[in-house]
Amino acid sequence: MRAPNNPVIRTIVKTNMPTSQEQYDDAMFAFSQGDYDDAIARLQALLAVEPAHFDAQLALGMAYYRKGNYAAAIAEGHKAEKLQPREQLVHTNLSLFYMKAGDKQTAEHHGLQARIAGWRDNMAPPAAEQTDEPELQMAKPKPPPIPKRDMPWKKNAPMTSPPPPSGQTPDKPA
């Protein structure tokens, strides 16, 4: 019985093989607990399987930075830069890494690149987000009222009594 046809094997693989998101979440939990060695090991394992995982690459650089290994942090930061060269956070992190490593000129270069990336993001038109939940949608202005139009095909509403002849009041007959 092959794995695609055997539901038992598919269940075992699904329960025993964590997804890349689960691996990343476990690494970030270790990072948040201050266990940088475990976070680095988990992020490296994830990147060995999925080398284009941008968030893992970025987090790996920050984990090395927190350990004080600035050279490794810079190397991992440049790997993240290759994945997304225009990302603001990449250049912000590299600026921080270089500053701590003592290279102020390169730190200022990446700081400027981060600022440019931030400006570039602000120049993009806002995306119209669609949501299925009406409670979460932005309030929209009410549409203007529709003006009344002349409708010759409709009959005018009948009047209750004819208007009085000129010079007479409605109470007194002529």
C-alpha positions in Angstrom: 0.0 0.0 0.0 1.4 3.3 -1.0 1.2 6.5 1.0 -1.1 8.4 -1.2 -3.6 5.6 -1.1 -3.2 4.6 2.5 -5.1 7.0 4.9 -3.1 5.6 7.9 0.2 6.6 6.5 -1.1 10.0 5.5 -2.3 10.5 9.1 1.0 9.4 10.6 2.9 11.7 8.3 0.6 14.6 9.0 0.8 14.2 12.8 4.5 13.5 13.0 5.8 16.0 10.4 5.3 19.6 11.5 4.6 22.1 8.8 7.1 24.9 8.1 4.8 27.3 9.9 4.8 25.1 13.0 8.6 24.8 12.9 8.9 28.6 12.6 6.4 29.1 15.5 8.4 26.7 17.7 11.6 28.5 16.9 10.0 31.9 17.6 8.7 30.5 20.9 12.2 29.5 21.9 13.4 32.9 20.8 10.8 34.7 22.9 11.9 32.6 25.9 15.5 33.7 25.5 16.7 30.3 24.4 18.6 31.6 21.4 20.6 28.4 20.8 17.4 26.3 20.5 15.9 29.0 18.2 19.0 29.1 16.0 19.0 25.3 15.7 15.3 25.2 14.8 15.6 28.0 12.3 18.6 26.4 10.7 16.6 23.1 10.4 13.7 25.0 8.8 16.0 26.8 6.4 17.7 23.5 5.4 14.3 22.3 4.2 12.9 25.6 2.9 15.8 28.0 2.1 13.5 30.7 0.8 11.6 31.1 4.1 12.2 34.9 4.5 10.9 35.3 8.1 13.0 32.4 9.3 16.1 33.9 7.6 15.4 37.3 9.2 14.8 35.7 12.6 18.0 33.7 12.4 20.0 36.9 12.0 18.3 38.5 15.0 18.9 35.3 17.1 22.6 35.6 16.3 22.5 39.3 17.2 20.9 38.6 20.6 23.7 36.0 21.3 26.3 38.7 20.5 27.6 37.0 17.4 27.5 40.0 15.1 29.5 38.5 12.2 27.0 35.6 11.9 24.1 38.1 12.3 25.4 40.2 9.4 25.9 37.1 7.2 22.3 35.9 7.9 21.0 39.4 7.4 22.6 39.6 3.9 21.0 36.2 3.1 17.6 37.8 4.0 18.5 40.8 1.9 19.0 38.5 -1.1 15.5 37.1 -0.6 13.8 40.5 -0.3 16.2 43.3 -1.2 13.7 46.1 -0.8 12.3 45.0 2.6 12.6 47.8 5.2 13.1 45.4 8.1 16.1 43.7 6.4 18.0 47.0 6.2 16.9 48.1 9.7 18.3 44.9 11.1 21.5 45.1 9.1 22.0 48.7 10.3 21.7 47.5 13.9 24.1 44.6 13.3 26.7 46.8 11.7 26.4 49.4 14.4 27.0 46.9 17.1 29.9 45.4 15.1 31.5 48.9 15.0 31.0 49.6 11.3 29.2 52.9 11.5 29.5 53.8 7.8 27.8 50.6 6.6 25.3 50.9 9.4 24.3 54.4 8.1 24.1 53.0 4.6 21.6 50.3 5.6 19.7 52.9 7.8 19.3 55.0 4.7 18.2 52.0 2.7 15.6 51.2 5.4 14.3 54.8 5.3 14.1 54.7 1.5 12.2 51.4 1.7 9.8 52.9 4.1 9.1 55.8 1.8 8.7 53.5 -1.1 6.0 51.6 0.9 4.2 54.8 1.7 4.0 55.8 -2.0 2.1 52.7 -2.9 -1.7 53.2 -3.2 -3.6 51.6 -0.3 -5.0 48.2 -1.1 -8.7 47.8 -1.0 -9.3 45.0 1.4 -12.3 42.8 1.0 -13.8 41.1 4.0 -16.6 38.7 4.4 -17.7 40.1 7.7 -19.7 43.4 7.4 -18.9 44.4 11.0 -15.3 44.7 10.1 -15.7 46.9 7.0 -14.9 50.6 7.1 -17.9 52.9 7.4 -18.8 54.3 4.1 -20.7 57.6 3.5 -24.3 57.4 2.6 -25.1 57.8 -1.0 -26.7 61.2 -2.0 -30.5 61.1 -2.3 -31.9 60.4 -5.6 -33.6 63.5 -7.0 -37.3 63.2 -7.8 -38.0 63.2 -11.5 -41.0 64.1 -13.6 -42.9 61.0 -14.4 -45.5 61.7 -17.0 -46.7 58.1 -17.1 -47.9 58.3 -13.5 -51.2 60.0 -12.7 -51.2 62.8 -10.2 -52.8 62.0 -6.9 -56.5 63.0 -7.0 -57.4 66.1 -4.9 -60.0 65.8 -2.2 -62.1 68.8 -3.4 -61.9 71.2 -6.3 -60.4 74.6 -5.6 -63.0 77.3 -4.8 -64.0 79.8 -7.6 -62.3 83.1 -7.4 -63.8 85.5 -4.9 -65.6 82.9 -2.9 -64.7 81.0 0.2 -65.1 77.3 0.5 -67.7 77.6 3.3 -70.2 79.6 1.4 -71.8 78.2 -1.8 -72.3 80.6 -4.6 
